[in-house]
C-alpha cells in the first residue's frame, strides 16, 4: 500500500490540523482528502508556499507583540480615575466592571480596548490594579483609582 504526503487544508479528525503534513494511503488521499477539499498533495511548490505563509504569520505575530509591548509601557504609566456611587462607610454600590474601565480608558486617554481583554474586580474605594491582555504574551497592569462621587 503506497503512502503519499498530503497537506491538510482543514482540520481532519484522526489525521491532524489545518496546515499539517500527513502521510496517508494513496486511496484515502485521493478518494477522501483531495476529493472533499480537505487536503492537497505535498509537492515542493506547495511546501514552499506553506513555509512562506508561516514566515509571514510569524512576522505579523512579532509585529503585534511589539505594538502590544509599546501600548503596555504607555498604559502602565497612567492612572485611571473612576467616580462611583458609594453608600455608608465608603462601600461601593456593586463593583467597577471591565466595561467601565474600558470606557474610562477611552474617555481619559483615547485608548480603545475591548472590555473582554480587561480583568478587574473592584469592590472598594482606593487604588486597584486592572490587568489588560494586549497580546497572548503581553499583559499590562493599569492603576485604577476608585473615588466617591
N, C-alpha and C positions, 0 to 999 in steps of 0.2 A: 504494500500500500504506500503510494507516494505521498510525501508530506510537502506542502508548499507554505511559504510565508505570506501572511496577509496582514495589512494594516487595517485595524478596525476604525470605521468612521462613526460608529455608535457604540454605546456600552452594550455588551452581549453577555448575558448570564452564563456563567461557567467558562467563559473564554477570557474576558478582560474588559478594560475600559477604553473609551474613545482615544485613539492615538497609539494604543499598544500594538506591538508587532507580535503576532502569534503564529505558531506552526500548527497547521491543521491538515487533515487529509484533503486530497485533491477534490474529491466529490463534495465534501462539506463546504469547501471554499467556493466552488463554482455553483453548486446547486442551492446553497442557502445564503452564505455571506455576501457574495458578489451579486447574486440574483436579486436579493432583497435590499441592496444598497447599504449593507451593514459593514462592508469591507472592500478593500481594493488590493490588487496584487502588489506585493512589496518589491517593486522594481527600483533600480538605483536612482532614477529620477524622482520617484515618489518619496524615497527615503531622504533624498536631499531636500525636497520641499518641506518635509516634516522637521528636519533639522533646522532649516531656516525659520520656520514658524516658531519653533521652540526658542530660538535665539531672540526673535522679535518679542516674544512673550516675556522672556526673562528680562530683556532690556526695559520693556514697559513696566514690569513689576518693580524693577530697581528705581526707575524714574518716579513712580508713585510713592515708593518708600522714602526717597529723598524729599519729595514735596511734603509728605506727612511729617518727616522729622523737622522740616523748616516750620511748619504750622505748629508743631509741638512746642518749639522754642518760643514762638510768639505767644501761644496760649498760656504757657506756664509762667510768663512774666506778668500776666494780667490777673486782676481780681474782679469778680462779678458780684455786684450788689443786687440783691433781690429783696424788695419790700414785701412783707407778708402780714396778714392779719393775725393778731395774737389775742389770746384770752387772758385770764388772770394768770399770774405767776410766769408770764412770758412764754406760755405754751402756744405752739402753732395750732391753727385750725387745719388739720390734715398734714400733708407733707409737701415739700417742694419737689415737684416731679421733673423728670428729664425733659419734658416738653417746655416747662417754664424756664429751665436752664438754657435750652436751645433758643427760645425767644429772647431771653436776656442777652445772650452772646451776640445775636444778630442785631438787636436794637443798640447795644452799647458799643460794639466794635465792628459791626458789619460783617461778622464771620458767620457764614451759614453752615450749620452742622445738623445732620439728620438726628432726630431725637432718639432713634433706635441705637445710635452709637454712643449714647451717654448713659453712664451708670451713676445714679445718685439716689440716696435715700435720706433726705434731710428732714429731721423731725423737731429740731430745736433751733433757737437763735444762736448766732455766733458764726465762727469761721469753720467751714467744712471743705472737703475735697470731693470733686466730681471727676470720675475717670472717663475720658473720651477715647474711644477706639478709632484712631485715624487710619489704621492700616493693620493687616494681620500681625505685623511685628512691631507696631508703634502705638503706644498708649500715652496720652497726655493727662497730667493731673492739674486741674484748674481749681483755684481757690474760689469758693462761693461764700459770700457773706450774707447771712440771713439777718435782716434787721426789721424791727417792728415799724409798721406804718404810722 
